[in-house]
Amino acid sequence: MTDYPNDMPKKSLGKSMAKWAALGAVVAIPLPFVGSVLGAAAGAGYAYYKGKKQA
């Protein structure tokens, strides 16, 4: 029997970061001065901040 009590917050944070990174990349495409890479980094950073604030 395996129990992963410590992995659940990490997995949910990772999923949230991936979701917000994808959204940030999509939103940043029409903005010529931002670019998709910076948008993805901003989205992932927002999810990380939000996840750490809740924990």
Secondary structure, DSSP 8 states (H G I E B T S, - for coil): ----TTHHHHHHHHHHHHHHHHHHHHHHTT-TTT-HHHHHHHHHHHHHHHHHHH-
